[in-house]
Amino acid sequence: MANIILVEDDERLSQLIADFLQEQEFSVRVLRDGSQLLTQIHTQRPDLLILDVMLPGADGFALCQSVRPHYDGPLLFMTARDNNFDQVIGLELGADDYIIKPVEPRVLLARIHALLRRVQQQKNQQNGNQLQFGSLTINSASRQVTLAGESIQLTSHEFDLLWMLAENPSTLVDRNKIYDELIGRPYDGLDRSADVRISRLRKKLRDNQQNPYRIKTIWGKGFFFAPDAWN
């Protein structure tokens, strides 16, 4: 659940926006002005800020300047002023997007999703050599795996197979792909090399051997890595 702070002095509008976003499974904290914004940023650690420009006390532009040294997440300006100059100022001050009121809820939601996706993509690019699923961490640079803080010793073949599966979470990884890319020969219908490696992975990663729920076998097709099974 993404955590949003909305700074908007129009009580009715802020309540409508908060209610709508909460229905979309966001957590929303509403502030009527920016006097407590820095405190809330430090305590709430928001995933996104939405600032009205015209506010009592410090306006949205001033707030943007004051919070940017303390908050590097996405920031969206929301204002009734349809002025290109204001939009340019807002973006130059460090905003990531600018939306004009009255706000159509679905448009606002699309902007929010776009900003959050961009942040996630940047994180993925920065951490491209590491995958994290709950208590499981897989690092391709060091070829190390930890589960609940404990180092898991894998052979080179086991690690390569785990990495292939984890790079494609919630997706069927075809058995032929495993044989072609990792084992180095076509699957002939009888070779059990991949199954043996999967069995070893399950044992080391504390999966249920009789009824696996972390790395599942899709009979006759391949294997499936469950990203939500590592908490």
C-alpha positions, 0 to 999 in steps of 0.5 A: 500500500503506497503512502500519500501525503496530500496538502490541500486547504479545500476541505471538501476537495481533499476529502473527496480525493482522499476517499477516492484514493483510499478506495484504490488501496492507497494510504492518504494523510491530509494536511490543510497547510504545510506547517507540519509537512516536514514533520510528517515526511520524516514520520510517515515516509511517504511514497508520493506528495501531492501539493496544492499551489495556493495554500495558506501560509507557505504556498506549494512552490515554497513547500516544494523548495523546503522539502526537496532536501529531505524528500526525494520521492515523486511530487505532484502539484495540483492547482486551479491555475491553468498557467504554463508559466506556473507549470514551468516554475513548479517543474523547475523547483523539483516537481515531477508532474503538474495537474489542473483542478478540477481533477478528474479522479481517474486522471489523477489516479493514472498520474499517480500510478505513472509516477510510482511506476517510474520510481520502481523502474529506477529502483530496479535499474539501480538494483538490477543485480539483486532481487528481493522477495520478502525474506529472500534476497538473491544477488547475481553480482556476488552470487549469494542467496540469503533467506531470513538472514541466513546465507544459503549455499547453492551450487553454480547450477542451482544458483543459475536456475533460481535466478532464471525463475526469480527473474520471471516471478508469477510466470511459467518458465518453460522446461525447454528454456531451462534445458536450452539455456542452462543445461546446454542440451534440448529436453528429450522428455526423459532427462530429469536434470532440471527436476533434480536441481529444483528438488535441491533448491526446494530443500535448501530454500525450505519449500515443502517437498511434498506440496511445494508452494515456493517453487511449483512444478507445472506438469508437462510444461515447466516451473513457477516461482511464487513471489509472495511465498517468502514472507 
